[in-house]
Amino acid sequence: MAAFIALCEGFLGIDPHFDLWRYFFTVSLSKRRVGGKEVNVSMCCASIHLRHTRSGDYPLMCLSTSNKGWHSQWFYIRDDVNAPLPKYSGCLIEEAPESWKWGILTKEKKHITDLLAALHTLKDRGMKGSGIIGAYHARRVAPLMARVLPLYQMVPGVSFEGTVLVDEALPPSKVAQHIKEAMEPMKDSTSDVLDHVYPVLGHPPMWPELGFVDFVSFLSPRSSFRLNF
């Protein structure tokens, strides 16, 4: 989810787009095997994952499948009085609703046609998961955190207070470590581990750094756009 938000804000230059998210991702109940059969886990956990049929349109992003050490980073989220969490109902979802599988409706897909074309262009120019993850760590931004500025508004001369975690720059070696923690190692034909280095060679820059790919709006700001190179 963090990488998707960074992709929208930092490379497409738009606010996170829910229809685009629904096009690429789905939610399913987590399963465990009991007596040779798959059953839902007792806590009714759900997982978010990329739709297999859409993976070719999305940046290559082999995220880590291990949650080892998660307990050492446990945290609490405050229940905001302005947008409170619903009361606990005690109801367990034993089967995923059909609506979870629907994704985006055909009539809505036309609204993301330009976004898909833009993603195709960025992929052709070398965009991939390691570059996206590395870029937001280099900016010292947590994409899922409430921020004053979206990534595309982090321009020179603007105050980053309330947007970045700290002001100090993060060395490339530390950015590379964050990439390594988030992604599974990938190897080329010579068995050298790839994608755990930063900067990522040939990767498109994030908005609004020099050389970023500009997609210009011709309707309303940050809503729909044409390609402008």
Secondary structure as the mmCIF struct_conf table of DSSP 4:
data_model
#
loop_
_struct_conf.conf_type_id
_struct_conf.id
_struct_conf.beg_label_comp_id
_struct_conf.beg_label_asym_id
_struct_conf.beg_label_seq_id
_struct_conf.end_label_comp_id
_struct_conf.end_label_asym_id
_struct_conf.end_label_seq_id
HELX_RH_AL_P HELX_RH_AL_P1 ALA A 2 LEU A 7
HELX_RH_PI_P HELX_RH_PI_P1 CYS A 8 LEU A 12
BEND BEND1 ILE A 14 ILE A 14
HELX_RH_AL_P HELX_RH_AL_P2 PHE A 18 PHE A 24
STRN STRN1 PHE A 25 LEU A 29
STRN STRN2 LYS A 31 VAL A 34
TURN_TY1_P TURN_TY1_P1 GLY A 35 GLY A 36
STRN STRN3 LYS A 37 ASN A 40
TURN_TY1_P TURN_TY1_P2 SER A 42 MET A 43
STRN STRN4 ALA A 46 LEU A 50
HELX_RH_3T_P HELX_RH_3T_P1 HIS A 52 ASP A 57
BEND BEND2 TYR A 58 TYR A 58
STRN STRN5 LEU A 63 LEU A 63
TURN_TY1_P TURN_TY1_P3 LYS A 68 GLY A 69
HELX_RH_3T_P HELX_RH_3T_P2 TRP A 70 GLN A 73
TURN_TY1_P TURN_TY1_P4 VAL A 81 ASN A 82
BEND BEND3 ALA A 83 ALA A 83
HELX_LH_PP_P HELX_LH_PP_P1 PRO A 84 TYR A 88
BEND BEND4 GLU A 95 GLU A 95
TURN_TY1_P TURN_TY1_P5 GLU A 98 GLU A 98
HELX_RH_AL_P HELX_RH_AL_P3 SER A 99 TRP A 102
BEND BEND5 ILE A 104 ILE A 104
HELX_RH_AL_P HELX_RH_AL_P4 THR A 106 LYS A 109
HELX_RH_3T_P HELX_RH_3T_P3 LYS A 110 ILE A 112
HELX_RH_AL_P HELX_RH_AL_P5 THR A 113 ASP A 124
TURN_TY1_P TURN_TY1_P6 ARG A 125 GLY A 126
HELX_RH_AL_P HELX_RH_AL_P6 GLY A 129 ALA A 138
TURN_TY1_P TURN_TY1_P7 ARG A 139 ARG A 140
TURN_TY1_P TURN_TY1_P8 PRO A 143 LEU A 144
BEND BEND6 MET A 145 MET A 145
BEND BEND7 VAL A 148 LEU A 149
HELX_RH_3T_P HELX_RH_3T_P4 LEU A 151 GLN A 153
TURN_TY1_P TURN_TY1_P9 PRO A 156 GLY A 157
BEND BEND8 VAL A 158 VAL A 158
TURN_TY1_P TURN_TY1_P10 GLU A 161 THR A 163
BEND BEND9 VAL A 164 LEU A 165
BEND BEND10 ASP A 167 GLU A 168
HELX_LH_PP_P HELX_LH_PP_P2 ALA A 169 PRO A 171
HELX_RH_AL_P HELX_RH_AL_P7 PRO A 172 ALA A 182
STRN STRN6 MET A 183 MET A 183
STRN STRN7 MET A 186 LYS A 187
TURN_TY1_P TURN_TY1_P11 SER A 189 THR A 190
STRN STRN8 VAL A 193 LEU A 194
BEND BEND11 ASP A 195 ASP A 195
BEND BEND12 VAL A 197 PRO A 199
HELX_LH_PP_P HELX_LH_PP_P3 VAL A 200 VAL A 200
TURN_TY1_P TURN_TY1_P12 LEU A 201 GLY A 202
HELX_LH_PP_P HELX_LH_PP_P4 HIS A 203 MET A 206
TURN_TY1_P TURN_TY1_P13 TRP A 207 PRO A 208
BEND BEND13 GLU A 209 GLU A 209
TURN_TY1_P TURN_TY1_P14 LEU A 210 GLY A 211
HELX_LH_PP_P HELX_LH_PP_P5 PHE A 212 ASP A 214
STRN STRN9 PHE A 215 SER A 217
BEND BEND14 PHE A 218 SER A 220
TURN_TY1_P TURN_TY1_P15 PRO A 221 SER A 223
STRN STRN10 PHE A 225 LEU A 227
#
